[in-house]
Amino acid sequence: MGAVGDGITTVGAEGAALLPIALFNFYFYSDSIGDKPVQTLDTKKAQRSENQDEQQLSISDGTAHQKKYPFIEEFSEFLSNVPVHSLKYKLLTYQQRLMAEAMWAAENFGGDQNKCIKWLEEIHGRNWRQITKISDHMADVREYYEYVLILDHQRQWENAKNSIT
């Protein structure tokens, strides 16, 4: 019988006096050139009583590593500063771009402003412009480009996590 706890696995039958096996934490990030997971060092602080000279090495704040998808805030912030043209033609693959645009069209009157205007006229009458505006009812396609890239970021982390187990 084995039991798995908080980073510790014990092996043996109940009552057996076997020592626990410590499992190490591994973290990966996606290499932007080769699109392959690259292992980084554990960011947990060292036991200072064991080694006074040990220095902690990390790429980012250690608390970010404890989340399900590390670096998601940094990635989202990066995407928000990238021009739409670069998102569309440089960061997204053709399939990702089609998916983002299909989701956008599905939620935004098929991507047709005239359909949105017709719907607003049905709801609010001919003076709908005094009550609301199109941008309140149609989202920017940029949001969907970012969403698809974030989903891909999460997929890469899941693949990296699954490849080490």
Contacts in CASP RR format, 6 or more apart in sequence:
PFRMAT RR
TARGET T0000
AUTHOR 0000-0000-0000
METHOD contacts of the structure
MODEL  1
MGAVGDGITTVGAEGAALLPIALFNFYFYSDSIGDKPVQTLDTKKAQRSE
NQDEQQLSISDGTAHQKKYPFIEEFSEFLSNVPVHSLKYKLLTYQQRLMA
EAMWAAENFGGDQNKCIKWLEEIHGRNWRQITKISDHMADVREYYEYVLI
LDHQRQWENAKNSIT
1 12 0 8 1.000
1 13 0 8 1.000
1 14 0 8 1.000
2 9 0 8 1.000
2 10 0 8 1.000
2 11 0 8 1.000
2 12 0 8 1.000
3 9 0 8 1.000
3 10 0 8 1.000
7 22 0 8 1.000
7 23 0 8 1.000
8 20 0 8 1.000
8 21 0 8 1.000
8 22 0 8 1.000
8 23 0 8 1.000
9 20 0 8 1.000
9 21 0 8 1.000
9 23 0 8 1.000
10 18 0 8 1.000
10 20 0 8 1.000
10 21 0 8 1.000
11 18 0 8 1.000
11 21 0 8 1.000
12 18 0 8 1.000
24 42 0 8 1.000
25 42 0 8 1.000
25 44 0 8 1.000
25 65 0 8 1.000
26 39 0 8 1.000
26 40 0 8 1.000
26 42 0 8 1.000
26 164 0 8 1.000
27 39 0 8 1.000
27 40 0 8 1.000
27 41 0 8 1.000
27 42 0 8 1.000
27 43 0 8 1.000
27 65 0 8 1.000
27 70 0 8 1.000
28 37 0 8 1.000
28 38 0 8 1.000
28 39 0 8 1.000
28 40 0 8 1.000
28 157 0 8 1.000
28 160 0 8 1.000
28 161 0 8 1.000
28 164 0 8 1.000
29 37 0 8 1.000
29 38 0 8 1.000
29 40 0 8 1.000
29 59 0 8 1.000
29 70 0 8 1.000
29 71 0 8 1.000
30 36 0 8 1.000
30 37 0 8 1.000
30 38 0 8 1.000
30 153 0 8 1.000
30 156 0 8 1.000
30 160 0 8 1.000
31 37 0 8 1.000
31 38 0 8 1.000
35 156 0 8 1.000
37 156 0 8 1.000
37 159 0 8 1.000
37 160 0 8 1.000
37 163 0 8 1.000
40 58 0 8 1.000
40 59 0 8 1.000
41 57 0 8 1.000
41 58 0 8 1.000
43 56 0 8 1.000
43 57 0 8 1.000
43 58 0 8 1.000
43 62 0 8 1.000
43 65 0 8 1.000
45 56 0 8 1.000
46 54 0 8 1.000
46 56 0 8 1.000
48 54 0 8 1.000
58 65 0 8 1.000
60 70 0 8 1.000
60 71 0 8 1.000
60 74 0 8 1.000
64 70 0 8 1.000
64 71 0 8 1.000
64 73 0 8 1.000
64 74 0 8 1.000
68 157 0 8 1.000
69 153 0 8 1.000
69 154 0 8 1.000
69 157 0 8 1.000
70 157 0 8 1.000
71 153 0 8 1.000
72 150 0 8 1.000
72 153 0 8 1.000
72 154 0 8 1.000
75 149 0 8 1.000
75 150 0 8 1.000
75 153 0 8 1.000
76 146 0 8 1.000
76 150 0 8 1.000
79 87 0 8 1.000
79 91 0 8 1.000
79 146 0 8 1.000
79 149 0 8 1.000
79 150 0 8 1.000
80 146 0 8 1.000
82 91 0 8 1.000
84 141 0 8 1.000
84 142 0 8 1.000
84 145 0 8 1.000
87 142 0 8 1.000
87 145 0 8 1.000
87 146 0 8 1.000
87 149 0 8 1.000
88 97 0 8 1.000
88 145 0 8 1.000
91 145 0 8 1.000
91 149 0 8 1.000
92 100 0 8 1.000
92 145 0 8 1.000
92 148 0 8 1.000
92 149 0 8 1.000
96 148 0 8 1.000
96 149 0 8 1.000
96 152 0 8 1.000
97 145 0 8 1.000
97 148 0 8 1.000
99 148 0 8 1.000
100 141 0 8 1.000
100 144 0 8 1.000
100 145 0 8 1.000
100 147 0 8 1.000
100 148 0 8 1.000
101 141 0 8 1.000
101 144 0 8 1.000
103 144 0 8 1.000
103 147 0 8 1.000
103 148 0 8 1.000
104 111 0 8 1.000
104 139 0 8 1.000
104 141 0 8 1.000
104 143 0 8 1.000
104 144 0 8 1.000
105 111 0 8 1.000
107 139 0 8 1.000
108 116 0 8 1.000
108 138 0 8 1.000
108 139 0 8 1.000
109 115 0 8 1.000
109 116 0 8 1.000
109 119 0 8 1.000
109 137 0 8 1.000
109 138 0 8 1.000
111 138 0 8 1.000
113 134 0 8 1.000
113 138 0 8 1.000
116 134 0 8 1.000
116 137 0 8 1.000
116 138 0 8 1.000
117 128 0 8 1.000
117 134 0 8 1.000
119 137 0 8 1.000
120 128 0 8 1.000
120 132 0 8 1.000
120 134 0 8 1.000
120 137 0 8 1.000
121 128 0 8 1.000
124 131 0 8 1.000
124 132 0 8 1.000
END
